[in-house]
Amino acid sequence: MLRNLLFLTLLSVSFFTLSTPSINALDAKRVTVGNKPIVLLGNPVTLGQQAPNFKVVDDKFTPIELINFAGKNLLISVVPSLDTGICSLQTKFFNEKLAIEHPNLVMITISADLPFAQKRFCTAESIDQIITLSDSVWHDFGKKYGLMIQDMGLLTRAVFLLNNKHEIVYKQLVPSLSQEPDYISVSAAIKKL
């Protein structure tokens, strides 16, 4: 089992290394760590465009795609790693506050954490109102949304709202990795759906 897991990890790292995406020039210098801008990789998305389909995995390594949520309004909360302070606060806010206020809105959190780490976090923190998905296998979401942090293998912090046609109606690229999203802005955008 451990041998298979190691093989899959090495295979995904090799694939990722061979297919490094281009620099996201649209969002260049918009996100910092401390006072230093980070480089984002992938294809940036813009308001009004059709959201690109993506492939991630759930806690059982089952592939999940955007098309699995067809016809539904969707909030996508993106965090670097669930096991860090700000990411934990962000995920708990959406789980405990917004998911309850907006039961007809599907809410997902995507990180580059391995699925079993996400499952452990959700169990420990009673995260049960949102769906956690992992971009660790193919890094497909990060590439297609321009959110991969160069040389880190993590995603930058962001929030997206997609209407039921999966057009991007809200995009918040959080300016600092050490900062929570603007929840008031997210809430106002949800009310317009």
N, C-alpha and C positions, 0 to 999 in steps of 0.2 A: 504494500500500500504506500509506504513512504517512498519507495523507489519510483512508483508511478507518479506520485505527487511531485517529486523532484524532477522527473522527466518532463511533466507538463509545464512546470515552472520554467525550466530551461528552454523548452520549446517556445513558450510565449515570449520570453525575453529575447530569444534569437529572432523570432518573427518581428517583434517590435523594433529591434535594432536594425533589421534589414529594410524596414518600411517607415523610416523616420519621416514624419510629415513636415511640410513647409512651415515657415514662420507666419504667424497670424499678424499681418501688418495692420489690419483694421483696428485691432485692440492694443497695438504696441504701446508700451509705457503706461498703460492704464491701471496696472496692478503692481503693487510693491510688497516687498518683505522688508520691514523696517523702512528705510528711505530709499532702498535700492529697487529699481524696476526689474521685474522678472520677464522673461521671454516666454510667450505663449505660442504653442504649435497647433497646427490644424487649420481647418477652414472656418473662418468666423461666420456667424449667422447674424442676420439683421431683422429688425422689426418688419412685420408684414410678409416675410417670406414663408414658404412652406417649410416646416421643420423637417430636417433630414431624418430618414429612418436610421435607427442605430440598433446595434446588437450588444447586449450586456447579459449578465447571468444573475439568477436569484440565489438563495442560500443553498440550493441543491445543485448548483452549477447548470441549471436548466436555462437554455438561451431564451431571452425575453427581448422583444423588439418593440419599437414605438407602435407598429401596426397592431400589437396586442391590445392597445388602448383605443382602437378606432371608434370614432363617434363620441369620445369623452373629452371634456375639458380636463386639462392636465397641468399640475404644478410640478416642475422639476427643480428640486433643491440640490445643488451640487456642492460637495465639500471635499477638501483634500483627504481627510482621514477622520472617521467617526470617533476614534479614541483620543481625540485632542479636545481641549477645553472649548474653543469657539465652535468647532464642528458639532460637538455634543450639544451645546446650547442652541444652535441653529436647528438641529434635528428635533430636539425636545420641544422647541417653540412650535414648529410646524405640526408635530404629533399632538401636543397637548392643547394648543390654542386654535390654530387655523383649521385643522382637520375636523375638530368638533363644531366649529362655526360654519364650516362649508362641507357638509357630508356628501354632496353631489359632485365635489371636485376630487378627482383622483390625484393623490400626492405621492410622489416618489422622491427618494433621496438616492443620488448616485455618487459613489466614491470609488477610488482605486483600491480600497481594502479588499482582501480576500473574503469570499462569501462566509466562511466559517467565523471570521473575526467580526463581520457585520452581525451575524446571528448571535454571537456571544454578547456583543454590545446591546443589541435590541432586547435580549432576554434580561440582562442586568439592569437596563434603564427603562424597562416596561414600554418600549416603543412598539405600539400595536395598531396605530391608526394610519400609518404611512408604509409604503413598500420600499424596502431598501434593496438596491441593485448594485452589482459590482462591474466596474469597467476594467478589472484586472486582467482578464483573459485576452481580449483583442484590442483594448484601448480604442475601440470603435467610436464610442460616444465622444471622448476627448478630441479625437481627430476630426470628427464631423462637425463639432461645435466650436472648435478653436480654443479649447480650454486646457490642453496639456501643458504642464509646466516643464520647460526644457531642463534636461538633466536631473529631474526629480522623479519622474514616473507618476506624479500626482496630478490631480485636477485642481484648477483654481476655484475659488468660491464664487458661486453665481446662483441666480434664480431666474427661471423662465416660466412664463405662462403660455399655454397653447390653448386655442379655442377648440371646439369640437371638430373642426376641419383640420386641426393641427397646424394652423398658421401661428407664427410667433407674434403674440400680442403684447408681450412684456419681456424685457431683458434687463437684468441687473447684474453687471459685472462688479463685484464688490472690490473697491479700490485698494484694500489692504488685506492680506491673508489673516491678519490678527484682528480683524473687525467683523462684527456681525452684519448681516444684510439690513437694509432699511425696511423693517417689517411694516411700517405705516404705508410706505409706497406699494409694497406687495399687496397688503390688504385692500387698498384703494383700487388697485388693478383687478383684483379678484371680483370686486363688486361690479365692475363694468362688464364682466363676462355674461 
